[in-house]
Amino acid sequence: MLRVGILVAALLGSTATASFAAPPHQRAETSTAALATVTRVAPTEVCTISDERLVEISGLATTDEGFVAVNDSTDLESRRKIFFLDQRCRVTRTVSYPSLPRDTEDMAVARDGTIWIADIGDNDRDRTTVGFWRLASGAKSPVPYRFSYPDGPHDAEALLLDGDGTPIIVTKDPGLPRLYAPEQPPSAGATVPLRKVGQFNLPLTRTSNPWSALGRLVVTGGATAPDGSRVVLRTYADAIEFDVTDGKVAEAVTTGTPRITPLPDEPQGESITYSRDGNSFLTVSETVDQPSSTTATILRYTPTARSAPSAGVNEPPATGTSAPGEATASATAPAAEAATPEQEEMVGIARLIIGIGIGLLVVGTIAVVAILVTGRRSPRPPR
C-alpha cells in the first residue's frame, strides 16, 4: 500500500495546475514562459523503415552514414538491439546488448561519436535504478551504467546531452517535466546518484494528436543539435526547441523561451532528432499498435528562421524542392495555436482530474486484489 500511496501522491502532484507556486528553492528552476512562438511547417518524407524488427521505435539519432534506432521494451530478442541504418532507411548492421535492457526510450550521439541509449522507461514507477548504455565509437558492445533518483522512481522518455556530454534525463511528469543529471561521472559497475537540475512548465497548444489533451502534456523524446546550440523536446503533438548558451542545457530548458513546431497527428510519436546540419527535426512513430501499418516513415520538419521569437503564428513556408529520396507531403500541417489564460486554467483543472482519476483507479484495483487474495486465504469449512 505504501508504494501505491506514493504513486498516487506523485500523480496528483505532477498533474496539479502549473499556477501553483513552486517552493522558493525551485522557483528559479521553473520556466516562467507560459506561451511560446508557434510556427507552421509541412513535413516531407525522408525514407521508410520496412524492417519488421523496427516496429516499436522509441529512439532515433542521425550519423554521417544515416541513422541509429532502438525499440521500446520488447519481449522479442530480435528487436532488442541497436540498429544502424543507411540514408535510405535500410538496416546495415545491429549491435546486441550484453545483458537484458528493460525499457530503452531514447538515444543520442555525442560529438565524439559515442552513442548513448537511455534505459529510463518506468510505466509502473517501480524501478530502483535506471540506466544508460554507452557505445563508444568503434566499440563492439555497449557498456551499462546505473543511476538512482533522489526522490523516488520517475517514468521518462527523453534524453539530452549537456555541453560537456553529460546525459540529462527529462521525465514524463504531466505538464511539469523534471530534469535530472548524474551527481558524478558515470561509473560502470556502480550506481551513481542523480540530482534534480530543474523543472519547467510545458507550453500549452491545441495541436491535434491521437491522445488529445493528454498528448500535449507529456514529453516523449528529446535531442541536442550537433553543434550543441539548441535542444528540442517533443510531446505526442509538438516539438519544443530552446537555444543553449555555453552548453548549459538545463538552464536553457528551464529559463529559456521555447519555439514550437507542431507535429500533428503522428500515430505515436516518441522519437525526435536533428538532421546532421542541425537545420531540421526528424521524427518517426511507433507502428506496433497501428494494425494498418507495417512500416515507419521518418519525417523531416524544417522550422522557420531561428531569430528572436516573435509574436503570433507564422505563415506556412513556401513549397520547396525536396532533397534526394524525399517525397513532399501532400498537405500542410495545421498550426498549433497558443492557449489563452482561460484555456490554461481548464488544462490545469484537467491535469488535476486526470491525476485524481488515475489515483482512484489504482486504489480501487488494489482493493479488489486484496479482497480476492483474502478470500483465497480464508479457511475452508469442515466437510
C-alpha positions as CSV (number, residue, x, y, z in Angstrom):
1,M,0.0,0.0,0.0
2,L,2.8,2.4,0.7
3,R,4.1,2.2,-2.9
4,V,0.5,2.8,-4.1
5,G,0.2,5.8,-1.9
6,I,3.5,7.2,-3.2
7,L,2.3,6.6,-6.8
8,V,-1.0,8.4,-6.1
9,A,0.8,11.3,-4.5
10,A,3.2,11.6,-7.4
11,L,0.3,11.6,-9.9
12,L,-1.6,14.2,-8.0
13,G,1.5,16.4,-7.6
14,S,2.6,16.2,-11.2
15,T,-0.9,16.9,-12.6
16,A,-1.6,19.9,-10.4
17,T,-2.0,23.2,-12.3
18,A,1.2,25.0,-13.1
19,S,-0.2,28.2,-11.5
20,F,0.6,26.8,-8.0
21,A,3.7,28.4,-6.6
22,A,6.9,26.3,-6.6
23,P,9.0,26.1,-3.4
24,P,11.5,29.0,-3.1
25,H,14.5,26.8,-3.8
26,Q,12.8,25.6,-7.1
27,R,11.3,28.8,-8.4
28,A,14.5,29.7,-10.3
29,E,14.4,26.3,-12.0
30,T,10.9,26.7,-13.4
31,S,10.3,28.5,-16.7
32,T,8.0,31.5,-16.5
33,A,7.2,31.3,-20.2
34,A,3.6,30.1,-20.4
35,L,3.1,30.8,-24.1
36,A,5.6,30.3,-26.9
37,T,6.0,31.2,-30.6
38,V,4.3,28.7,-32.9
39,T,5.3,28.0,-36.5
40,R,3.7,26.1,-39.3
41,V,5.7,23.7,-41.3
42,A,4.9,21.0,-43.8
43,P,6.8,17.7,-43.3
44,T,8.5,15.8,-46.0
45,E,9.2,12.1,-46.1
46,V,12.8,11.2,-45.8
47,C,12.6,7.4,-46.1
48,T,10.6,4.4,-44.9
49,I,11.8,1.8,-42.4
50,S,10.3,-1.6,-43.6
51,D,12.4,-3.9,-41.4
52,E,9.9,-5.9,-39.4
53,R,12.2,-5.8,-36.3
54,L,11.8,-2.0,-36.1
55,V,8.1,-1.5,-35.3
56,E,8.3,0.0,-31.8
57,I,10.9,2.7,-32.4
58,S,11.4,4.8,-29.2
59,G,14.8,6.4,-30.0
60,L,16.3,7.9,-33.2
61,A,19.6,9.6,-33.9
62,T,21.5,10.7,-37.0
63,T,25.0,9.8,-38.1
64,D,27.2,10.6,-41.1
65,E,26.1,7.3,-42.6
66,G,22.4,7.5,-41.9
67,F,20.5,6.7,-38.6
68,V,20.7,4.8,-35.4
69,A,17.4,3.5,-33.8
70,V,16.3,1.5,-30.8
71,N,13.0,-0.1,-30.0
72,D,10.9,0.4,-26.8
73,S,10.8,-2.5,-24.4
74,T,10.0,-5.8,-26.2
75,D,9.8,-9.5,-25.5
76,L,11.4,-10.4,-28.8
77,E,15.2,-10.9,-28.7
78,S,15.4,-9.9,-32.4
79,R,14.2,-6.4,-31.6
80,R,16.4,-5.9,-28.5
81,K,19.3,-4.4,-30.5
82,I,20.9,-1.2,-31.6
83,F,20.0,-0.8,-35.3
84,F,22.2,1.1,-37.8
85,L,20.5,2.3,-41.0
86,D,21.8,3.9,-44.1
87,Q,20.3,7.1,-45.6
88,R,17.6,5.0,-47.3
89,C,16.5,3.5,-44.0
90,R,17.9,0.1,-44.7
91,V,19.4,-1.8,-41.8
92,T,23.1,-2.3,-42.4
93,R,24.1,-3.8,-39.1
94,T,23.0,-4.4,-35.5
95,V,24.7,-4.4,-32.1
96,S,23.4,-6.6,-29.3
97,Y,23.2,-5.7,-25.6
98,P,25.4,-7.8,-23.4
99,S,22.6,-8.1,-20.9
100,L,18.8,-7.5,-20.9
101,P,17.6,-3.9,-21.3
102,R,14.4,-3.1,-19.5
103,D,12.8,-0.1,-21.3
104,T,15.0,1.8,-23.7
105,E,13.2,5.0,-24.6
106,D,15.6,7.5,-26.2
107,M,19.1,7.9,-27.6
108,A,21.7,10.5,-28.6
109,V,25.0,10.7,-30.4
110,A,27.7,12.8,-28.8
111,R,30.2,14.9,-30.7
112,D,32.9,12.3,-30.4
113,G,30.6,9.6,-31.9
114,T,29.7,8.0,-28.6
115,I,26.1,6.6,-28.7
116,W,24.0,6.9,-25.5
117,I,20.9,4.8,-25.1
118,A,18.6,5.8,-22.3
119,D,17.0,2.8,-20.5
120,I,14.8,5.1,-18.4
121,G,11.2,4.0,-19.1
122,D,9.2,3.1,-15.9
123,N,5.5,3.0,-16.6
124,D,4.8,1.3,-13.2
125,R,7.2,3.6,-11.4
126,D,8.8,0.7,-9.5
127,R,12.4,0.7,-10.7
128,T,15.1,1.3,-8.0
129,T,17.6,2.3,-10.7
130,V,17.5,3.4,-14.3
131,G,20.4,3.2,-16.8
132,F,22.2,4.2,-19.9
133,W,24.0,2.1,-22.4
134,R,27.2,3.7,-23.8
135,L,28.5,2.5,-27.1
136,A,31.9,4.2,-27.8
137,S,32.8,4.9,-31.4
138,G,34.3,1.7,-32.9
139,A,33.3,-0.5,-29.9
140,K,31.6,-3.9,-30.5
141,S,29.4,-3.8,-27.4
142,P,27.7,-1.1,-25.2
143,V,28.6,-0.7,-21.5
144,P,25.8,-0.3,-19.0
145,Y,25.7,2.5,-16.3
146,R,23.2,2.6,-13.4
147,F,21.6,5.7,-11.8
148,S,19.2,6.3,-8.9
149,Y,16.8,9.2,-8.4
150,P,17.0,11.2,-5.2
151,D,13.2,11.4,-4.8
152,G,11.7,8.1,-5.9
153,P,11.0,6.5,-9.3
154,H,10.1,8.5,-12.4
155,D,8.9,7.5,-15.8
156,A,11.0,9.2,-18.5
157,E,11.4,9.0,-22.3
158,A,13.7,11.9,-23.2
159,L,17.5,12.2,-23.2
160,L,19.5,15.4,-23.7
161,L,23.3,15.9,-23.7
162,D,24.8,18.8,-21.8
163,G,27.7,20.8,-23.3
164,D,30.3,18.5,-21.8
165,G,28.5,15.4,-22.9
166,T,26.7,14.6,-19.6
167,P,23.4,12.9,-20.1
168,I,20.3,14.6,-18.8
169,I,17.0,12.8,-18.2
170,V,13.7,14.7,-18.8
171,T,10.8,13.0,-17.1
172,K,7.3,12.3,-18.3
173,D,5.6,14.0,-15.4
174,P,2.4,15.5,-17.0
175,G,2.6,19.3,-17.6
176,L,5.7,19.8,-15.3
177,P,8.7,17.7,-16.6
178,R,11.8,17.5,-14.3
179,L,15.4,17.3,-15.4
180,Y,18.0,15.1,-13.7
181,A,21.7,14.7,-14.2
182,P,24.4,12.5,-12.6
183,E,26.0,13.8,-9.4
184,Q,29.3,12.5,-10.6
185,P,30.8,10.9,-13.8
186,P,29.1,7.6,-14.7
187,S,31.0,4.5,-13.5
188,A,30.5,1.0,-14.8
189,G,29.5,-1.4,-12.1
190,A,28.4,1.3,-9.7
191,T,25.0,3.1,-9.1
192,V,25.5,6.8,-9.4
193,P,23.0,9.1,-7.7
194,L,21.1,11.6,-9.9
195,R,20.3,15.2,-8.8
196,K,17.4,17.3,-9.9
197,V,18.7,20.2,-12.1
198,G,15.4,21.8,-12.9
199,Q,11.8,21.6,-14.0
200,F,9.6,23.6,-16.3
201,N,6.1,24.2,-17.5
202,L,5.2,22.7,-20.8
203,P,3.9,25.4,-23.1
204,L,0.2,24.8,-24.0
205,T,-1.1,24.3,-27.5
206,R,-4.1,22.9,-29.3
207,T,-2.2,20.7,-31.8
208,S,-4.2,17.7,-32.9
209,N,-2.9,14.3,-31.9
210,P,-4.3,10.8,-31.2
211,W,-4.1,11.4,-27.4
212,S,-5.9,14.8,-27.4
213,A,-5.0,17.0,-24.3
214,L,-3.0,14.3,-22.6
215,G,-0.8,14.0,-25.6
216,R,0.2,17.6,-25.2
217,L,1.1,17.2,-21.6
218,V,3.9,14.6,-21.6
219,V,7.5,14.7,-23.0
220,T,8.2,11.6,-25.2
221,G,11.6,12.3,-26.7
222,G,14.4,14.8,-26.9
223,A,17.6,15.7,-28.9
224,T,20.6,18.0,-28.9
225,A,21.7,19.8,-32.0
226,P,25.0,18.6,-33.4
227,D,26.7,21.9,-32.6
228,G,25.1,22.0,-29.1
229,S,23.5,25.4,-29.7
230,R,19.9,24.1,-29.4
231,V,17.9,21.3,-27.8
232,V,14.4,20.1,-28.6
233,L,11.9,18.1,-26.6
234,R,8.8,16.6,-28.1
235,T,5.3,15.6,-26.9
236,Y,2.9,13.5,-28.9
237,A,1.9,16.8,-30.5
238,D,4.7,19.3,-30.8
239,A,8.4,19.9,-31.0
240,I,9.6,22.4,-28.3
241,E,13.0,24.0,-29.1
242,F,15.3,26.0,-26.8
243,D,18.5,28.0,-27.6
244,V,21.5,26.9,-25.5
245,T,24.2,29.2,-24.3
246,D,27.7,27.9,-23.1
247,G,26.4,24.4,-23.2
248,K,24.0,24.9,-20.2
249,V,21.2,22.7,-21.3
250,A,19.2,22.6,-18.0
251,E,19.3,26.4,-17.8
252,A,18.1,26.8,-21.4
253,V,15.2,24.5,-20.9
254,T,14.1,25.9,-17.5
255,T,14.5,29.6,-18.2
256,G,14.5,30.0,-22.0
257,T,11.7,31.0,-24.3
258,P,10.7,28.0,-26.4
259,R,9.7,27.8,-30.1
260,I,7.0,25.4,-31.0
261,T,6.8,23.3,-34.2
262,P,3.6,21.3,-34.5
263,L,3.9,17.6,-35.3
264,P,0.2,16.9,-35.8
265,D,-1.5,13.5,-35.9
266,E,1.7,11.4,-35.8
267,P,0.4,7.9,-34.9
268,Q,2.5,7.5,-31.8
269,G,5.4,10.0,-32.0
270,E,8.1,9.2,-29.4
271,S,11.3,9.9,-31.3
272,I,12.9,13.1,-32.5
273,T,16.4,14.1,-33.6
274,Y,18.2,16.8,-35.5
275,S,19.5,16.4,-39.1
276,R,23.3,16.4,-39.3
277,D,23.3,20.0,-40.4
278,G,21.1,20.9,-37.5
279,N,18.5,22.7,-39.7
280,S,15.7,20.2,-39.4
281,F,13.9,17.9,-37.0
282,L,13.5,14.3,-37.9
283,T,10.7,12.2,-36.3
284,V,9.4,8.7,-36.5
285,S,6.4,7.0,-34.9
286,E,5.9,3.6,-33.5
287,T,3.9,1.2,-35.6
288,V,3.4,-1.8,-33.2
289,D,-0.1,-0.5,-32.2
290,Q,-1.1,0.5,-35.7
291,P,-2.6,-2.6,-37.3
292,S,-3.0,-0.8,-40.7
293,S,0.7,0.0,-40.9
294,T,3.8,-2.3,-41.1
295,T,6.3,0.4,-41.9
296,A,7.6,3.5,-40.1
297,T,8.4,6.7,-42.1
298,I,11.0,9.2,-41.0
299,L,9.6,12.7,-41.4
300,R,11.5,16.0,-41.8
301,Y,10.2,19.2,-40.3
302,T,12.1,22.4,-41.1
303,P,11.2,25.3,-38.7
304,T,11.3,28.9,-39.8
305,A,14.3,31.2,-39.0
306,R,15.6,30.8,-35.5
307,S,15.9,34.5,-34.8
308,A,14.4,36.1,-31.6
309,P,10.9,34.7,-31.0
310,S,8.2,36.8,-32.5
311,A,4.5,37.2,-31.5
312,G,1.8,35.4,-33.4
313,V,1.8,32.5,-35.8
314,N,4.0,32.5,-38.9
315,E,2.6,31.7,-42.3
316,P,3.4,28.3,-43.9
317,P,6.8,28.2,-45.7
318,A,6.7,28.2,-49.4
319,T,6.8,24.8,-51.0
320,G,10.4,24.0,-52.0
321,T,12.3,21.3,-53.7
322,S,12.6,18.0,-51.7
323,A,16.0,16.6,-51.1
324,P,17.0,13.4,-53.0
325,G,14.9,10.5,-51.9
326,E,12.2,12.7,-50.3
327,A,8.6,13.0,-51.2
328,T,6.9,16.3,-50.4
329,A,3.9,15.9,-48.0
330,S,0.6,16.4,-49.7
331,A,-0.8,18.8,-47.1
332,T,0.5,21.5,-44.8
333,A,0.4,20.7,-41.1
334,P,-2.2,22.7,-39.2
335,A,-0.7,25.3,-36.9
336,A,-0.6,24.8,-33.2
337,E,-2.3,27.7,-31.5
338,A,-1.2,29.4,-28.3
339,A,-3.6,28.8,-25.5
340,T,-5.5,31.6,-23.8
341,P,-5.3,32.1,-20.0
342,E,-8.8,30.6,-19.7
343,Q,-7.6,27.5,-21.6
344,E,-4.6,27.3,-19.4
345,E,-6.8,27.2,-16.4
346,M,-9.0,24.5,-17.9
347,V,-5.9,22.4,-18.8
348,G,-4.8,22.8,-15.2
349,I,-8.1,21.5,-13.9
350,A,-7.9,18.6,-16.5
351,R,-4.5,17.7,-15.1
352,L,-5.8,17.5,-11.6
353,I,-8.9,15.5,-12.6
354,I,-6.7,13.0,-14.6
355,G,-4.4,12.6,-11.6
356,I,-7.3,12.0,-9.2
357,G,-9.0,9.6,-11.6
358,I,-5.8,7.6,-12.1
359,G,-5.2,7.6,-8.3
360,L,-8.7,6.3,-7.6
361,L,-8.4,3.6,-10.2
362,V,-5.1,2.4,-8.7
363,V,-6.6,2.3,-5.2
364,G,-9.7,0.5,-6.4
365,T,-7.7,-2.1,-8.3
366,I,-5.5,-2.8,-5.2
367,A,-8.6,-3.1,-3.1
368,V,-10.2,-5.6,-5.4
369,V,-6.9,-7.7,-5.5
370,A,-6.7,-7.5,-1.7
371,I,-10.3,-8.9,-1.4
372,L,-9.6,-11.7,-3.8
373,V,-6.4,-12.6,-2.0
374,T,-8.1,-12.5,1.4
375,G,-10.8,-14.7,0.1
376,R,-8.4,-17.3,-1.2
377,R,-6.6,-17.4,2.2
378,S,-9.9,-17.9,4.2
379,P,-10.0,-21.3,6.0
380,R,-12.2,-23.9,4.3
381,P,-15.3,-25.0,6.2
382,P,-15.1,-28.6,7.6
383,R,-16.5,-31.3,5.4
